[in-house]
């Protein structure tokens, strides 16, 4: 069904690649005017250009979400130029890798500056805009399966993604009465550029797939479809939910898999 987001103005962070780019394409296919942001302009321009070539409406703005002034100004500019903001998707993330005992304070904080601080600045700005609109709005934050369970060597990332889930619930509790919904998508192992690097060997991929009941890695488009649902009017009574998109990875403790 086309036109599920017809006439909507959507702002998506981390839109130059992976889940963010896939979400931008799906939103545009469903009639939204899409504004994507990120730090790498060439990638953003490529995604926006492809959307426009396919007949959609898209803009690209270079923004570092971990910079409060940049991010807030970008959202406000979009709302001013288009007259409103209907959808905000906080997808941008940053992560550090290392054991807890060797993680510096700077590396620890880097996980939160984009995932948690950035989401807070974006949501706070969006709420001020959406509260003024009779139609309200929809916010979708992108967490991770690491936010449900601890991930070795990624303590900062896991903690930040867990914080994002409960932050989103608090926003849902506040915003619901004013017609602003906030939900979370919780992806599992998805074929994004960072994950592709971790699964570069066939052995690593096979062993990872054994941990997933569906026995395969997910695609960015599959997460984008979940984000689309939560952002659309089809989810008009869904508020404060954390929707796992992981092939069942979070549902089971695999004890019988044989690893290479």
MARNUDREN-758829 format. One record per residue (C-alpha): residue number from 1; residue in three letters; chain; x, y, z. Coordinates in nm, 4 decimals. Example, Ala and Ser with C-alpha at 12.3 -4.5 7.8 and 13.67 -1.06 7.14 Angstrom:
<sites>
nr = 1; rest = Ala; kette = A; c1 = 1.2300; c2 = -0.4500; c3 = 0.7800 .
nr = 2; rest = Ser; kette = A; c1 = 1.3670; c2 = -0.1060; c3 = 0.7140 .
</sites>
This chain:
<sites>
nr = 1; rest = Unk; kette = A; c1 = 0.0000; c2 = 0.0000; c3 = 0.0000 .
nr = 2; rest = Unk; kette = A; c1 = 0.1509; c2 = 0.3292; c3 = -0.1106 .
nr = 3; rest = Unk; kette = A; c1 = 0.1001; c2 = 0.6661; c3 = 0.0491 .
nr = 4; rest = Unk; kette = A; c1 = 0.1143; c2 = 0.5591; c3 = 0.4133 .
nr = 5; rest = Unk; kette = A; c1 = 0.3173; c2 = 0.8724; c3 = 0.4925 .
nr = 6; rest = Unk; kette = A; c1 = 0.1696; c2 = 1.0998; c3 = 0.2273 .
nr = 7; rest = Unk; kette = A; c1 = 0.2363; c2 = 1.4647; c3 = 0.3070 .
nr = 8; rest = Unk; kette = A; c1 = 0.4445; c2 = 1.3892; c3 = 0.6179 .
nr = 9; rest = Unk; kette = A; c1 = 0.7711; c2 = 1.5675; c3 = 0.6974 .
nr = 10; rest = Unk; kette = A; c1 = 1.0272; c2 = 1.3243; c3 = 0.8358 .
nr = 11; rest = Unk; kette = A; c1 = 1.3737; c2 = 1.3852; c3 = 0.9800 .
nr = 12; rest = Unk; kette = A; c1 = 1.6101; c2 = 1.0852; c3 = 0.9977 .
nr = 13; rest = Unk; kette = A; c1 = 1.9546; c2 = 1.0862; c3 = 1.1579 .
nr = 14; rest = Unk; kette = A; c1 = 2.2320; c2 = 0.8619; c3 = 1.0340 .
nr = 15; rest = Unk; kette = A; c1 = 2.0617; c2 = 0.8579; c3 = 0.6964 .
nr = 16; rest = Unk; kette = A; c1 = 2.3656; c2 = 0.8079; c3 = 0.4769 .
nr = 17; rest = Unk; kette = A; c1 = 2.3953; c2 = 0.4322; c3 = 0.5124 .
nr = 18; rest = Unk; kette = A; c1 = 2.2513; c2 = 0.1141; c3 = 0.6592 .
nr = 19; rest = Unk; kette = A; c1 = 1.9226; c2 = 0.1313; c3 = 0.8478 .
nr = 20; rest = Unk; kette = A; c1 = 1.8949; c2 = 0.5095; c3 = 0.8159 .
nr = 21; rest = Unk; kette = A; c1 = 1.9310; c2 = 0.5038; c3 = 0.4380 .
nr = 22; rest = Unk; kette = A; c1 = 1.6870; c2 = 0.2149; c3 = 0.4040 .
nr = 23; rest = Unk; kette = A; c1 = 1.4362; c2 = 0.3993; c3 = 0.6216 .
nr = 24; rest = Unk; kette = A; c1 = 1.4702; c2 = 0.7142; c3 = 0.4145 .
nr = 25; rest = Unk; kette = A; c1 = 1.3976; c2 = 0.5181; c3 = 0.0974 .
nr = 26; rest = Unk; kette = A; c1 = 1.0928; c2 = 0.3477; c3 = 0.2474 .
nr = 27; rest = Unk; kette = A; c1 = 0.9537; c2 = 0.6723; c3 = 0.3851 .
nr = 28; rest = Unk; kette = A; c1 = 0.9939; c2 = 0.8405; c3 = 0.0482 .
nr = 29; rest = Unk; kette = A; c1 = 0.8262; c2 = 0.5474; c3 = -0.1269 .
nr = 30; rest = Unk; kette = A; c1 = 0.5303; c2 = 0.6011; c3 = 0.1059 .
nr = 31; rest = Unk; kette = A; c1 = 0.4990; c2 = 0.9703; c3 = 0.0206 .
nr = 32; rest = Unk; kette = A; c1 = 0.6983; c2 = 1.1450; c3 = 0.2935 .
nr = 33; rest = Unk; kette = A; c1 = 0.9260; c2 = 1.4423; c3 = 0.2415 .
nr = 34; rest = Unk; kette = A; c1 = 1.2462; c2 = 1.3026; c3 = 0.3874 .
nr = 35; rest = Unk; kette = A; c1 = 1.5334; c2 = 1.4987; c3 = 0.5399 .
nr = 36; rest = Unk; kette = A; c1 = 1.8381; c2 = 1.2894; c3 = 0.6241 .
nr = 37; rest = Unk; kette = A; c1 = 2.1369; c2 = 1.4013; c3 = 0.8248 .
nr = 38; rest = Unk; kette = A; c1 = 2.4796; c2 = 1.2685; c3 = 0.9125 .
nr = 39; rest = Unk; kette = A; c1 = 2.8457; c2 = 1.3603; c3 = 0.9155 .
nr = 40; rest = Unk; kette = A; c1 = 2.9480; c2 = 1.2322; c3 = 0.5707 .
nr = 41; rest = Unk; kette = A; c1 = 2.7995; c2 = 1.4595; c3 = 0.3074 .
nr = 42; rest = Unk; kette = A; c1 = 2.8879; c2 = 1.2501; c3 = 0.0024 .
nr = 43; rest = Unk; kette = A; c1 = 2.6959; c2 = 0.9496; c3 = 0.1340 .
nr = 44; rest = Unk; kette = A; c1 = 2.3980; c2 = 1.1641; c3 = 0.2301 .
nr = 45; rest = Unk; kette = A; c1 = 2.3884; c2 = 1.3269; c3 = -0.1123 .
nr = 46; rest = Unk; kette = A; c1 = 2.4041; c2 = 0.9865; c3 = -0.2791 .
nr = 47; rest = Unk; kette = A; c1 = 2.1050; c2 = 0.8551; c3 = -0.0832 .
nr = 48; rest = Unk; kette = A; c1 = 1.9007; c2 = 1.1725; c3 = -0.1326 .
nr = 49; rest = Unk; kette = A; c1 = 1.9864; c2 = 1.1786; c3 = -0.5015 .
nr = 50; rest = Unk; kette = A; c1 = 1.8761; c2 = 0.8187; c3 = -0.5491 .
nr = 51; rest = Unk; kette = A; c1 = 1.5457; c2 = 0.8931; c3 = -0.3750 .
nr = 52; rest = Unk; kette = A; c1 = 1.4817; c2 = 1.1929; c3 = -0.5975 .
nr = 53; rest = Unk; kette = A; c1 = 1.5749; c2 = 0.9922; c3 = -0.9074 .
nr = 54; rest = Unk; kette = A; c1 = 1.3109; c2 = 0.7381; c3 = -0.8085 .
nr = 55; rest = Unk; kette = A; c1 = 1.0489; c2 = 1.0129; c3 = -0.7841 .
nr = 56; rest = Unk; kette = A; c1 = 1.0643; c2 = 1.0820; c3 = -0.4114 .
nr = 57; rest = Unk; kette = A; c1 = 1.1310; c2 = 1.4018; c3 = -0.2192 .
nr = 58; rest = Unk; kette = A; c1 = 1.4508; c2 = 1.4113; c3 = -0.0137 .
nr = 59; rest = Unk; kette = A; c1 = 1.7001; c2 = 1.6567; c3 = 0.1302 .
nr = 60; rest = Unk; kette = A; c1 = 2.0422; c2 = 1.5974; c3 = 0.2831 .
nr = 61; rest = Unk; kette = A; c1 = 2.1966; c2 = 1.8097; c3 = 0.5571 .
nr = 62; rest = Unk; kette = A; c1 = 2.5403; c2 = 1.7604; c3 = 0.7074 .
nr = 63; rest = Unk; kette = A; c1 = 2.4974; c2 = 1.7451; c3 = 1.0844 .
nr = 64; rest = Unk; kette = A; c1 = 2.6931; c2 = 1.5937; c3 = 1.3717 .
nr = 65; rest = Unk; kette = A; c1 = 2.4192; c2 = 1.4667; c3 = 1.6043 .
nr = 66; rest = Unk; kette = A; c1 = 2.6604; c2 = 1.4746; c3 = 1.8982 .
nr = 67; rest = Unk; kette = A; c1 = 2.6770; c2 = 1.8537; c3 = 1.8540 .
nr = 68; rest = Unk; kette = A; c1 = 2.3721; c2 = 1.9986; c3 = 2.0281 .
nr = 69; rest = Unk; kette = A; c1 = 2.3665; c2 = 2.3299; c3 = 1.8463 .
nr = 70; rest = Unk; kette = A; c1 = 2.4020; c2 = 2.1700; c3 = 1.5024 .
nr = 71; rest = Unk; kette = A; c1 = 2.1345; c2 = 1.9096; c3 = 1.5604 .
nr = 72; rest = Unk; kette = A; c1 = 1.8780; c2 = 2.1388; c3 = 1.7205 .
nr = 73; rest = Unk; kette = A; c1 = 1.9285; c2 = 2.4025; c3 = 1.4527 .
nr = 74; rest = Unk; kette = A; c1 = 1.8829; c2 = 2.1453; c3 = 1.1743 .
nr = 75; rest = Unk; kette = A; c1 = 1.5500; c2 = 2.0209; c3 = 1.3115 .
nr = 76; rest = Unk; kette = A; c1 = 1.4176; c2 = 2.3704; c3 = 1.3686 .
nr = 77; rest = Unk; kette = A; c1 = 1.5240; c2 = 2.4744; c3 = 1.0191 .
nr = 78; rest = Unk; kette = A; c1 = 1.3359; c2 = 2.1848; c3 = 0.8621 .
nr = 79; rest = Unk; kette = A; c1 = 1.0220; c2 = 2.2650; c3 = 1.0618 .
nr = 80; rest = Unk; kette = A; c1 = 1.0436; c2 = 2.6316; c3 = 0.9674 .
nr = 81; rest = Unk; kette = A; c1 = 1.0913; c2 = 2.5637; c3 = 0.5965 .
nr = 82; rest = Unk; kette = A; c1 = 0.8214; c2 = 2.2973; c3 = 0.5723 .
nr = 83; rest = Unk; kette = A; c1 = 0.5813; c2 = 2.4359; c3 = 0.8284 .
nr = 84; rest = Unk; kette = A; c1 = 0.5941; c2 = 2.1388; c3 = 1.0674 .
nr = 85; rest = Unk; kette = A; c1 = 0.7697; c2 = 1.8197; c3 = 1.1710 .
nr = 86; rest = Unk; kette = A; c1 = 0.5663; c2 = 1.4973; c3 = 1.1709 .
nr = 87; rest = Unk; kette = A; c1 = 0.8264; c2 = 1.2255; c3 = 1.2257 .
nr = 88; rest = Unk; kette = A; c1 = 1.1655; c2 = 1.2064; c3 = 1.3935 .
nr = 89; rest = Unk; kette = A; c1 = 1.3830; c2 = 0.8962; c3 = 1.3669 .
nr = 90; rest = Unk; kette = A; c1 = 1.6903; c2 = 0.8894; c3 = 1.5897 .
nr = 91; rest = Unk; kette = A; c1 = 1.9073; c2 = 0.6314; c3 = 1.4174 .
nr = 92; rest = Unk; kette = A; c1 = 2.2586; c2 = 0.7797; c3 = 1.4379 .
nr = 93; rest = Unk; kette = A; c1 = 2.4928; c2 = 0.5943; c3 = 1.6689 .
nr = 94; rest = Unk; kette = A; c1 = 2.8566; c2 = 0.5690; c3 = 1.7736 .
nr = 95; rest = Unk; kette = A; c1 = 3.0377; c2 = 0.2878; c3 = 1.9477 .
nr = 96; rest = Unk; kette = A; c1 = 3.3710; c2 = 0.1944; c3 = 2.0982 .
nr = 97; rest = Unk; kette = A; c1 = 3.5168; c2 = -0.1531; c3 = 2.1361 .
nr = 98; rest = Unk; kette = A; c1 = 3.7309; c2 = -0.2800; c3 = 2.4215 .
nr = 99; rest = Unk; kette = A; c1 = 3.7301; c2 = -0.4462; c3 = 2.7594 .
nr = 100; rest = Unk; kette = A; c1 = 3.5838; c2 = -0.2499; c3 = 3.0489 .
nr = 101; rest = Unk; kette = A; c1 = 3.9132; c2 = -0.2348; c3 = 3.2355 .
nr = 102; rest = Unk; kette = A; c1 = 4.0829; c2 = -0.0750; c3 = 2.9362 .
nr = 103; rest = Unk; kette = A; c1 = 3.8052; c2 = 0.1617; c3 = 2.8307 .
nr = 104; rest = Unk; kette = A; c1 = 3.8957; c2 = 0.5268; c3 = 2.8773 .
nr = 105; rest = Unk; kette = A; c1 = 3.6466; c2 = 0.7786; c3 = 3.0104 .
nr = 106; rest = Unk; kette = A; c1 = 3.6549; c2 = 0.9531; c3 = 2.6738 .
nr = 107; rest = Unk; kette = A; c1 = 3.5723; c2 = 0.6301; c3 = 2.4885 .
nr = 108; rest = Unk; kette = A; c1 = 3.2942; c2 = 0.5515; c3 = 2.7349 .
nr = 109; rest = Unk; kette = A; c1 = 3.1348; c2 = 0.8912; c3 = 2.6922 .
nr = 110; rest = Unk; kette = A; c1 = 3.1606; c2 = 0.8729; c3 = 2.3129 .
nr = 111; rest = Unk; kette = A; c1 = 2.8971; c2 = 0.5981; c3 = 2.3136 .
nr = 112; rest = Unk; kette = A; c1 = 2.6490; c2 = 0.8273; c3 = 2.4881 .
nr = 113; rest = Unk; kette = A; c1 = 2.7136; c2 = 1.1544; c3 = 2.3063 .
nr = 114; rest = Unk; kette = A; c1 = 2.5321; c2 = 1.0451; c3 = 1.9900 .
nr = 115; rest = Unk; kette = A; c1 = 2.3029; c2 = 0.7643; c3 = 2.1045 .
nr = 116; rest = Unk; kette = A; c1 = 2.1686; c2 = 0.9180; c3 = 2.4259 .
nr = 117; rest = Unk; kette = A; c1 = 2.2564; c2 = 1.2882; c3 = 2.4313 .
nr = 118; rest = Unk; kette = A; c1 = 2.1769; c2 = 1.3289; c3 = 2.0626 .
nr = 119; rest = Unk; kette = A; c1 = 1.8448; c2 = 1.1498; c3 = 2.0996 .
nr = 120; rest = Unk; kette = A; c1 = 1.7575; c2 = 1.3681; c3 = 2.3985 .
nr = 121; rest = Unk; kette = A; c1 = 1.8350; c2 = 1.6908; c3 = 2.2118 .
nr = 122; rest = Unk; kette = A; c1 = 1.6428; c2 = 1.5744; c3 = 1.9070 .
nr = 123; rest = Unk; kette = A; c1 = 1.3396; c2 = 1.4530; c3 = 2.1014 .
nr = 124; rest = Unk; kette = A; c1 = 1.3261; c2 = 1.7657; c3 = 2.3181 .
nr = 125; rest = Unk; kette = A; c1 = 1.3296; c2 = 1.9838; c3 = 2.0075 .
nr = 126; rest = Unk; kette = A; c1 = 1.0752; c2 = 1.7674; c3 = 1.8257 .
nr = 127; rest = Unk; kette = A; c1 = 0.8357; c2 = 1.7684; c3 = 2.1209 .
nr = 128; rest = Unk; kette = A; c1 = 0.8298; c2 = 2.1473; c3 = 2.1329 .
nr = 129; rest = Unk; kette = A; c1 = 0.7338; c2 = 2.1486; c3 = 1.7660 .
nr = 130; rest = Unk; kette = A; c1 = 0.4910; c2 = 1.8551; c3 = 1.7707 .
nr = 131; rest = Unk; kette = A; c1 = 0.3039; c2 = 1.9762; c3 = 2.0786 .
nr = 132; rest = Unk; kette = A; c1 = 0.1987; c2 = 2.2816; c3 = 1.8771 .
nr = 133; rest = Unk; kette = A; c1 = 0.0545; c2 = 2.0686; c3 = 1.5981 .
nr = 134; rest = Unk; kette = A; c1 = -0.3053; c2 = 1.9400; c3 = 1.6118 .
nr = 135; rest = Unk; kette = A; c1 = -0.1837; c2 = 1.6189; c3 = 1.4496 .
nr = 136; rest = Unk; kette = A; c1 = 0.0960; c2 = 1.5657; c3 = 1.7023 .
nr = 137; rest = Unk; kette = A; c1 = 0.3757; c2 = 1.3485; c3 = 1.5744 .
nr = 138; rest = Unk; kette = A; c1 = 0.5674; c2 = 1.0217; c3 = 1.5920 .
nr = 139; rest = Unk; kette = A; c1 = 0.9171; c2 = 0.9586; c3 = 1.7243 .
nr = 140; rest = Unk; kette = A; c1 = 1.1041; c2 = 0.6345; c3 = 1.6619 .
nr = 141; rest = Unk; kette = A; c1 = 1.4366; c2 = 0.5697; c3 = 1.8327 .
nr = 142; rest = Unk; kette = A; c1 = 1.6655; c2 = 0.2907; c3 = 1.7120 .
nr = 143; rest = Unk; kette = A; c1 = 1.8212; c2 = 0.0856; c3 = 1.9904 .
nr = 144; rest = Unk; kette = A; c1 = 1.9972; c2 = -0.2518; c3 = 1.9608 .
nr = 145; rest = Unk; kette = A; c1 = 1.9796; c2 = -0.6053; c3 = 2.0921 .
nr = 146; rest = Unk; kette = A; c1 = 2.2897; c2 = -0.5017; c3 = 2.2867 .
nr = 147; rest = Unk; kette = A; c1 = 2.0568; c2 = -0.2759; c3 = 2.4848 .
nr = 148; rest = Unk; kette = A; c1 = 1.8656; c2 = -0.5826; c3 = 2.6040 .
nr = 149; rest = Unk; kette = A; c1 = 2.1665; c2 = -0.7962; c3 = 2.6913 .
nr = 150; rest = Unk; kette = A; c1 = 2.5252; c2 = -0.7190; c3 = 2.7816 .
nr = 151; rest = Unk; kette = A; c1 = 2.7694; c2 = -0.7468; c3 = 2.4923 .
nr = 152; rest = Unk; kette = A; c1 = 3.1299; c2 = -0.8267; c3 = 2.5803 .
nr = 153; rest = Unk; kette = A; c1 = 3.3791; c2 = -0.5636; c3 = 2.4624 .
nr = 154; rest = Unk; kette = A; c1 = 3.0938; c2 = -0.3206; c3 = 2.3950 .
nr = 155; rest = Unk; kette = A; c1 = 2.9916; c2 = -0.2138; c3 = 2.7455 .
nr = 156; rest = Unk; kette = A; c1 = 2.9520; c2 = 0.1540; c3 = 2.6578 .
nr = 157; rest = Unk; kette = A; c1 = 2.7445; c2 = 0.0819; c3 = 2.3478 .
nr = 158; rest = Unk; kette = A; c1 = 2.5261; c2 = -0.1665; c3 = 2.5374 .
nr = 159; rest = Unk; kette = A; c1 = 2.4678; c2 = 0.0784; c3 = 2.8222 .
nr = 160; rest = Unk; kette = A; c1 = 2.3805; c2 = 0.3622; c3 = 2.5851 .
nr = 161; rest = Unk; kette = A; c1 = 2.1345; c2 = 0.1532; c3 = 2.3852 .
nr = 162; rest = Unk; kette = A; c1 = 1.9701; c2 = 0.0309; c3 = 2.7056 .
nr = 163; rest = Unk; kette = A; c1 = 1.9344; c2 = 0.3906; c3 = 2.8244 .
nr = 164; rest = Unk; kette = A; c1 = 1.7688; c2 = 0.4822; c3 = 2.4950 .
nr = 165; rest = Unk; kette = A; c1 = 1.4944; c2 = 0.2255; c3 = 2.5499 .
nr = 166; rest = Unk; kette = A; c1 = 1.3941; c2 = 0.3598; c3 = 2.8918 .
nr = 167; rest = Unk; kette = A; c1 = 1.4304; c2 = 0.7200; c3 = 2.7796 .
nr = 168; rest = Unk; kette = A; c1 = 1.1847; c2 = 0.6437; c3 = 2.4998 .
nr = 169; rest = Unk; kette = A; c1 = 0.9368; c2 = 0.4963; c3 = 2.7470 .
nr = 170; rest = Unk; kette = A; c1 = 0.9535; c2 = 0.8137; c3 = 2.9548 .
nr = 171; rest = Unk; kette = A; c1 = 0.8900; c2 = 1.0231; c3 = 2.6433 .
nr = 172; rest = Unk; kette = A; c1 = 0.5934; c2 = 0.8019; c3 = 2.5541 .
nr = 173; rest = Unk; kette = A; c1 = 0.4483; c2 = 0.8491; c3 = 2.9026 .
nr = 174; rest = Unk; kette = A; c1 = 0.4749; c2 = 1.2275; c3 = 2.8726 .
nr = 175; rest = Unk; kette = A; c1 = 0.3841; c2 = 1.2750; c3 = 2.5091 .
nr = 176; rest = Unk; kette = A; c1 = 0.0897; c2 = 1.0411; c3 = 2.4726 .
nr = 177; rest = Unk; kette = A; c1 = -0.1647; c2 = 1.2820; c3 = 2.6194 .
nr = 178; rest = Unk; kette = A; c1 = -0.0552; c2 = 1.5422; c3 = 2.3668 .
nr = 179; rest = Unk; kette = A; c1 = -0.0785; c2 = 1.3083; c3 = 2.0661 .
nr = 180; rest = Unk; kette = A; c1 = 0.2958; c2 = 1.2463; c3 = 2.0324 .
nr = 181; rest = Unk; kette = A; c1 = 0.3923; c2 = 0.8797; c3 = 2.0248 .
nr = 182; rest = Unk; kette = A; c1 = 0.7426; c2 = 0.7509; c3 = 2.0966 .
nr = 183; rest = Unk; kette = A; c1 = 0.8508; c2 = 0.3952; c3 = 2.0230 .
nr = 184; rest = Unk; kette = A; c1 = 1.1719; c2 = 0.1999; c3 = 1.9866 .
nr = 185; rest = Unk; kette = A; c1 = 1.2957; c2 = -0.0464; c3 = 1.7282 .
nr = 186; rest = Unk; kette = A; c1 = 1.5461; c2 = -0.2995; c3 = 1.8622 .
nr = 187; rest = Unk; kette = A; c1 = 1.7467; c2 = -0.4497; c3 = 1.5739 .
nr = 188; rest = Unk; kette = A; c1 = 1.9435; c2 = -0.7686; c3 = 1.6112 .
nr = 189; rest = Unk; kette = A; c1 = 2.2265; c2 = -0.8654; c3 = 1.3780 .
nr = 190; rest = Unk; kette = A; c1 = 2.1677; c2 = -0.6583; c3 = 1.0650 .
nr = 191; rest = Unk; kette = A; c1 = 2.3773; c2 = -0.6343; c3 = 0.7481 .
nr = 192; rest = Unk; kette = A; c1 = 2.4990; c2 = -0.2777; c3 = 0.8045 .
nr = 193; rest = Unk; kette = A; c1 = 2.8534; c2 = -0.1640; c3 = 0.7170 .
nr = 194; rest = Unk; kette = A; c1 = 2.9848; c2 = -0.1981; c3 = 1.0774 .
nr = 195; rest = Unk; kette = A; c1 = 2.8316; c2 = -0.5441; c3 = 1.1122 .
nr = 196; rest = Unk; kette = A; c1 = 2.9563; c2 = -0.6522; c3 = 0.7691 .
nr = 197; rest = Unk; kette = A; c1 = 3.3104; c2 = -0.5795; c3 = 0.8875 .
nr = 198; rest = Unk; kette = A; c1 = 3.2548; c2 = -0.8011; c3 = 1.1922 .
nr = 199; rest = Unk; kette = A; c1 = 3.1218; c2 = -1.0806; c3 = 0.9709 .
nr = 200; rest = Unk; kette = A; c1 = 3.3906; c2 = -1.0533; c3 = 0.7074 .
nr = 201; rest = Unk; kette = A; c1 = 3.4893; c2 = -1.4199; c3 = 0.7294 .
nr = 202; rest = Unk; kette = A; c1 = 3.2558; c2 = -1.7025; c3 = 0.6351 .
nr = 203; rest = Unk; kette = A; c1 = 3.3317; c2 = -1.8740; c3 = 0.9668 .
nr = 204; rest = Unk; kette = A; c1 = 3.2242; c2 = -1.5693; c3 = 1.1692 .
nr = 205; rest = Unk; kette = A; c1 = 2.9055; c2 = -1.5381; c3 = 0.9652 .
nr = 206; rest = Unk; kette = A; c1 = 2.8125; c2 = -1.9067; c3 = 1.0068 .
nr = 207; rest = Unk; kette = A; c1 = 2.8694; c2 = -1.8959; c3 = 1.3809 .
nr = 208; rest = Unk; kette = A; c1 = 2.6639; c2 = -1.5777; c3 = 1.4148 .
nr = 209; rest = Unk; kette = A; c1 = 2.3778; c2 = -1.7184; c3 = 1.2111 .
nr = 210; rest = Unk; kette = A; c1 = 2.3636; c2 = -2.0215; c3 = 1.4419 .
nr = 211; rest = Unk; kette = A; c1 = 2.2639; c2 = -1.7862; c3 = 1.7233 .
nr = 212; rest = Unk; kette = A; c1 = 1.9606; c2 = -1.6621; c3 = 1.5283 .
nr = 213; rest = Unk; kette = A; c1 = 1.6487; c2 = -1.8834; c3 = 1.5114 .
nr = 214; rest = Unk; kette = A; c1 = 1.5873; c2 = -1.7754; c3 = 1.1516 .
nr = 215; rest = Unk; kette = A; c1 = 1.9485; c2 = -1.8704; c3 = 1.0717 .
nr = 216; rest = Unk; kette = A; c1 = 2.0325; c2 = -1.5589; c3 = 0.8788 .
nr = 217; rest = Unk; kette = A; c1 = 2.1450; c2 = -1.2003; c3 = 0.9274 .
nr = 218; rest = Unk; kette = A; c1 = 1.8761; c2 = -0.9374; c3 = 0.8813 .
nr = 219; rest = Unk; kette = A; c1 = 1.8592; c2 = -0.6717; c3 = 0.6111 .
nr = 220; rest = Unk; kette = A; c1 = 1.8360; c2 = -0.2953; c3 = 0.6735 .
nr = 221; rest = Unk; kette = A; c1 = 1.5104; c2 = -0.2897; c3 = 0.4763 .
nr = 222; rest = Unk; kette = A; c1 = 1.3519; c2 = -0.5252; c3 = 0.7282 .
nr = 223; rest = Unk; kette = A; c1 = 1.4251; c2 = -0.2826; c3 = 1.0107 .
nr = 224; rest = Unk; kette = A; c1 = 1.3090; c2 = 0.0080; c3 = 0.7949 .
nr = 225; rest = Unk; kette = A; c1 = 0.9707; c2 = -0.1602; c3 = 0.7505 .
nr = 226; rest = Unk; kette = A; c1 = 0.9285; c2 = -0.1794; c3 = 1.1282 .
nr = 227; rest = Unk; kette = A; c1 = 1.0238; c2 = 0.1866; c3 = 1.1660 .
nr = 228; rest = Unk; kette = A; c1 = 0.7763; c2 = 0.2740; c3 = 0.8906 .
nr = 229; rest = Unk; kette = A; c1 = 0.4961; c2 = 0.0966; c3 = 1.0754 .
nr = 230; rest = Unk; kette = A; c1 = 0.5687; c2 = 0.2721; c3 = 1.4052 .
nr = 231; rest = Unk; kette = A; c1 = 0.5931; c2 = 0.6111; c3 = 1.2335 .
nr = 232; rest = Unk; kette = A; c1 = 0.2702; c2 = 0.5653; c3 = 1.0392 .
nr = 233; rest = Unk; kette = A; c1 = -0.0920; c2 = 0.6123; c3 = 1.1427 .
nr = 234; rest = Unk; kette = A; c1 = -0.1268; c2 = 0.2338; c3 = 1.1334 .
nr = 235; rest = Unk; kette = A; c1 = 0.0456; c2 = 0.2397; c3 = 1.4739 .
nr = 236; rest = Unk; kette = A; c1 = -0.1806; c2 = 0.5141; c3 = 1.6079 .
nr = 237; rest = Unk; kette = A; c1 = -0.2327; c2 = 0.3295; c3 = 1.9393 .
nr = 238; rest = Unk; kette = A; c1 = 0.1225; c2 = 0.1991; c3 = 1.9762 .
nr = 239; rest = Unk; kette = A; c1 = 0.3151; c2 = 0.4077; c3 = 2.2267 .
nr = 240; rest = Unk; kette = A; c1 = 0.6141; c2 = 0.3169; c3 = 2.4417 .
nr = 241; rest = Unk; kette = A; c1 = 0.6755; c2 = -0.0133; c3 = 2.2647 .
nr = 242; rest = Unk; kette = A; c1 = 1.0145; c2 = -0.1713; c3 = 2.2055 .
nr = 243; rest = Unk; kette = A; c1 = 0.9808; c2 = -0.3780; c3 = 1.8881 .
nr = 244; rest = Unk; kette = A; c1 = 1.2532; c2 = -0.6370; c3 = 1.8321 .
nr = 245; rest = Unk; kette = A; c1 = 1.3549; c2 = -0.6969; c3 = 1.4712 .
nr = 246; rest = Unk; kette = A; c1 = 1.6086; c2 = -0.9748; c3 = 1.5151 .
nr = 247; rest = Unk; kette = A; c1 = 1.4877; c2 = -1.2990; c3 = 1.3617 .
nr = 248; rest = Unk; kette = A; c1 = 1.4085; c2 = -1.4235; c3 = 1.7123 .
nr = 249; rest = Unk; kette = A; c1 = 1.7609; c2 = -1.3725; c3 = 1.8436 .
nr = 250; rest = Unk; kette = A; c1 = 1.6430; c2 = -1.2174; c3 = 2.1726 .
nr = 251; rest = Unk; kette = A; c1 = 1.3884; c2 = -1.4899; c3 = 2.2443 .
nr = 252; rest = Unk; kette = A; c1 = 1.6102; c2 = -1.7870; c3 = 2.3077 .
nr = 253; rest = Unk; kette = A; c1 = 1.9289; c2 = -1.9060; c3 = 2.4690 .
nr = 254; rest = Unk; kette = A; c1 = 2.0868; c2 = -2.1383; c3 = 2.2155 .
nr = 255; rest = Unk; kette = A; c1 = 2.2583; c2 = -2.4318; c3 = 2.3855 .
nr = 256; rest = Unk; kette = A; c1 = 2.2701; c2 = -2.6902; c3 = 2.1071 .
nr = 257; rest = Unk; kette = A; c1 = 2.4474; c2 = -2.4998; c3 = 1.8334 .
nr = 258; rest = Unk; kette = A; c1 = 2.7769; c2 = -2.6386; c3 = 1.7125 .
nr = 259; rest = Unk; kette = A; c1 = 3.0407; c2 = -2.3765; c3 = 1.6446 .
nr = 260; rest = Unk; kette = A; c1 = 3.3386; c2 = -2.4071; c3 = 1.4137 .
</sites>
